[in-house]
Amino acid sequence: MPKYEIKSPNEKLTAKRGKATFVNGVAITEDAKLATAYKLTGYEVITLEDKPEPKQAAKKKPVAKKKATAKKKGE
């Protein structure tokens, strides 16, 4: 489900306006109808991409390297 960032013309707006809560002029919602309503009334609306959380690579245990042993004389 896409998320929408709604930017108020007033960058200092920190208040609830309708169903959106703005902090420093920005509100985030998943409600497409709400985002459209704000867009029609002059607010800037940006659709945010749904980015899956990056999977953390499993930590590999360091492999201990075997030391090369020199052959003794006569072997």
N, CA, C and O of each residue as an XYZ file, in Angstrom:
300
protein
N       0.855     -1.173      0.000
C       0.000      0.000      0.000
C       0.900      1.236      0.000
O       1.757      1.370      0.873
N       0.717      2.146     -0.972
C       1.583      3.325     -1.027
C       1.284      4.310      0.096
O       0.171      4.379      0.616
N       2.303      5.059      0.447
C       2.147      6.117      1.429
C       2.247      7.447      0.697
O       2.879      7.551     -0.354
N       1.622      8.441      1.261
C       1.611      9.767      0.656
C       2.155     10.779      1.652
O       1.824     10.753      2.837
N       2.995     11.666      1.145
C       3.510     12.759      1.955
C       2.780     14.021      1.503
O       2.815     14.383      0.327
N       2.130     14.674      2.437
C       1.373     15.893      2.134
C       2.150     17.062      2.712
O       2.430     17.100      3.910
N       2.498     18.022      1.853
C       3.261     19.184      2.297
C       2.355     20.407      2.321
O       1.709     20.743      1.329
N       2.324     21.048      3.448
C       1.532     22.260      3.624
C       2.272     23.453      3.029
O       3.502     23.476      3.027
N       1.536     24.446      2.524
C       2.190     25.679      2.078
C       2.901     26.389      3.243
O       3.853     27.140      3.031
N       2.434     26.145      4.461
C       3.044     26.717      5.656
C       4.011     25.684      6.238
O       3.577     24.702      6.840
N       5.313     25.901      6.063
C       6.314     24.938      6.516
C       6.390     24.815      8.035
O       6.973     23.860      8.547
N       5.813     25.759      8.752
C       5.865     25.730     10.212
C       4.616     25.101     10.832
O       4.495     25.043     12.055
N       3.700     24.637     10.007
C       2.447     24.082     10.508
C       2.687     22.801     11.302
O       3.228     21.827     10.778
N       2.285     22.811     12.557
C       2.315     21.624     13.400
C       0.963     21.569     14.095
O       0.762     22.167     15.152
N       0.030     20.829     13.469
C      -1.342     20.764     13.983
C      -2.093     19.667     13.243
O      -1.626     19.139     12.234
N      -3.254     19.343     13.764
C      -4.126     18.381     13.098
C      -5.081     19.160     12.218
O      -5.787     20.055     12.684
N      -5.096     18.815     10.952
C      -6.000     19.437      9.984
C      -6.824     18.330      9.360
O      -6.319     17.558      8.545
N      -8.074     18.248      9.734
C      -8.922     17.162      9.243
C      -8.428     15.854      9.818
O      -8.303     15.710     11.034
N      -8.146     14.901      8.948
C      -7.667     13.593      9.398
C      -6.147     13.482      9.325
O      -5.588     12.423      9.611
N      -5.480     14.564      8.946
C      -4.022     14.526      8.821
C      -3.380     15.337      9.937
O      -3.853     16.414     10.299
N      -2.305     14.802     10.467
C      -1.545     15.514     11.490
C      -0.249     15.993     10.861
O       0.567     15.190     10.409
N      -0.069     17.296     10.836
C       1.107     17.908     10.239
C       2.147     18.205     11.314
O       1.820     18.703     12.391
N       3.381     17.899     11.013
C       4.507     18.235     11.877
C       5.523     18.944     10.988
O       6.035     18.372     10.026
N       5.800     20.188     11.328
C       6.701     21.021     10.520
C       6.267     21.060      9.052
O       7.100     21.004      8.148
N       4.973     21.154      8.834
C       4.436     21.306      7.486
C       4.272     20.037      6.689
O       3.926     20.103      5.510
N       4.510     18.866      7.292
C       4.436     17.602      6.547
C       3.565     16.599      7.294
O       3.672     16.447      8.511
N       2.700     15.917      6.544
C       1.885     14.831      7.087
C       2.089     13.602      6.211
O       2.287     13.722      5.002
N       2.040     12.424      6.819
C       2.170     11.151      6.098
C       0.871     10.379      6.287
O       0.347     10.290      7.397
N       0.351      9.815      5.179
C      -0.875      9.020      5.258
C      -0.825      7.892      4.238
O      -0.072      7.951      3.266
N      -1.631      6.869      4.469
C      -1.816      5.792      3.502
C      -3.168      5.919      2.802
O      -3.501      5.109      1.937
N      -3.939      6.925      3.171
C      -5.283      7.137      2.641
C      -5.214      7.922      1.326
O      -4.955      9.125      1.324
N      -5.449      7.223      0.209
C      -5.353      7.844     -1.109
C      -6.402      8.943     -1.291
O      -6.119      9.969     -1.910
N      -7.597      8.738     -0.764
C      -8.653      9.749     -0.905
C      -8.285     11.017     -0.141
O      -8.522     12.125     -0.623
N      -7.715     10.858      1.031
C      -7.286     12.005      1.820
C      -6.193     12.776      1.087
O      -6.222     14.006      1.031
N      -5.234     12.053      0.529
C      -4.146     12.684     -0.213
C      -4.693     13.453     -1.414
O      -4.239     14.561     -1.700
N      -5.657     12.876     -2.112
C      -6.268     13.537     -3.272
C      -7.010     14.798     -2.847
O      -6.933     15.824     -3.522
N      -7.719     14.723     -1.745
C      -8.459     15.887     -1.250
C      -7.512     17.042     -0.938
O      -7.794     18.190     -1.281
N      -6.401     16.741     -0.293
C      -5.431     17.790      0.014
C      -4.799     18.340     -1.256
O      -4.550     19.542     -1.355
N      -4.540     17.472     -2.225
C      -3.954     17.920     -3.489
C      -4.888     18.891     -4.207
O      -4.441     19.888     -4.776
N      -6.180     18.596     -4.178
C      -7.160     19.461     -4.840
C      -7.304     20.813     -4.153
O      -7.784     21.771     -4.760
N      -6.890     20.896     -2.890
C      -7.008     22.167     -2.177
C      -5.677     22.923     -2.097
O      -5.542     23.865     -1.317
N      -4.687     22.503     -2.913
C      -3.461     23.287     -3.031
C      -2.249     22.776     -2.289
O      -1.195     23.411     -2.323
N      -2.370     21.653     -1.622
C      -1.221     21.081     -0.927
C      -0.401     20.259     -1.910
O      -0.945     19.717     -2.872
N       0.888     20.166     -1.679
C       1.742     19.327     -2.511
C       1.672     17.909     -1.966
O       1.841     17.698     -0.765
N       1.425     16.935     -2.837
C       1.318     15.534     -2.419
C       2.336     14.717     -3.197
O       2.398     14.779     -4.424
N       3.128     13.953     -2.465
C       4.155     13.105     -3.066
C       3.844     11.661     -2.701
O       3.595     11.347     -1.537
N       3.861     10.780     -3.701
C       3.668      9.358     -3.441
C       5.018      8.762     -3.089
O       5.974      8.851     -3.860
N       5.081      8.154     -1.918
C       6.327      7.542     -1.471
C       6.355      6.089     -1.926
O       5.340      5.394     -1.874
N       7.499      5.644     -2.364
C       7.654      4.265     -2.825
C       7.627      3.317     -1.640
O       8.151      3.625     -0.569
N       7.017      2.171     -1.841
C       7.080      1.120     -0.820
C       8.389      0.388     -1.031
O       8.539     -0.395     -1.970
N       9.320      0.651     -0.155
C      10.608     -0.013     -0.261
C      10.674     -1.082      0.811
O      10.515     -0.793      1.997
N      10.908     -2.317      0.395
C      11.029     -3.355      1.413
C      12.248     -3.086      2.275
O      13.259     -2.563      1.807
N      12.134     -3.445      3.519
C      13.254     -3.262      4.436
C      14.428     -4.101      3.938
O      14.264     -5.277      3.611
N      15.607     -3.494      3.882
C      16.755     -4.288      3.427
C      17.055     -5.396      4.416
O      17.093     -5.191      5.629
N      17.267     -6.571      3.858
C      17.565     -7.712      4.712
C      19.014     -7.604      5.172
O      19.915     -7.316      4.385
N      19.208     -7.835      6.424
C      20.571     -7.798      6.931
C      21.252     -9.098      6.556
O      20.731    -10.189      6.789
N      22.407     -8.958      5.981
C      23.152    -10.143      5.572
C      23.558    -10.915      6.816
O      23.977    -10.345      7.823
N      23.421    -12.198      6.715
C      23.822    -13.041      7.843
C      25.315    -12.886      8.038
O      26.096    -12.962      7.090
N      25.692    -12.672      9.267
C      27.117    -12.511      9.538
C      27.793    -13.862      9.409
O      27.390    -14.856     10.014
N      28.829    -13.858      8.604
C      29.580    -15.091      8.428
C      30.705    -15.113      9.447
O      31.379    -14.112      9.687
N      30.882    -16.257     10.023
C      31.977    -16.406     10.970
C      33.274    -16.487     10.179
O      33.350    -17.178      9.164
N      34.280    -15.786     10.644
C      35.553    -15.853      9.920
C      36.114    -17.277      9.978
O      36.089    -17.938     11.016
N      36.603    -17.706      8.863
C      37.164    -19.047      8.774
C      38.639    -18.952      9.131
O      39.387    -18.182      8.528
N      39.043    -19.731     10.102
C      40.438    -19.723     10.508
C      41.258    -20.427      9.426
O      40.967    -21.550      9.015
N      42.272    -19.730      8.995
C      43.135    -20.318      7.972
C      44.160    -21.207      8.659
O      44.709    -20.866      9.707
N      44.398    -22.342      8.046
C      45.396    -23.249      8.588
C      46.764    -22.776      8.137
O      46.975    -22.432      6.975
N      47.676    -22.768      9.077
C      49.030    -22.365      8.745
C      49.705    -23.497      7.981
O      49.564    -24.675      8.309
N      50.426    -23.104      6.976
C      51.169    -24.097      6.215
C      52.344    -24.560      7.057
O      53.081    -23.752      7.622
N      52.503    -25.842      7.130
C      53.636    -26.366      7.909
C      54.713    -26.824      6.949
O      54.456    -27.495      5.950
N      55.886    -26.448      7.280
C      57.023    -26.846      6.435
C      57.345    -28.302      6.722
O      57.297    -28.762      7.862
N      57.665    -28.985      5.688
C      58.044    -30.396      5.864
C      59.438    -30.455      6.454
O      60.326    -29.680      6.099
N      59.596    -31.377      7.346
C      60.912    -31.578      7.944
C      61.783    -32.341      6.973
O      61.299    -33.078      6.113
N      63.092    -32.145      7.135
C      64.021    -32.870      6.263
C      63.837    -34.369      6.444
O      63.715    -34.869      7.562
N      63.820    -35.035      5.374
C      63.727    -36.485      5.423
C      62.303    -37.000      5.286
O      62.079    -38.209      5.347
N      61.360    -36.127      5.105
C      59.970    -36.610      4.946
C      59.615    -36.712      3.496
O      58.495    -37.097      3.160
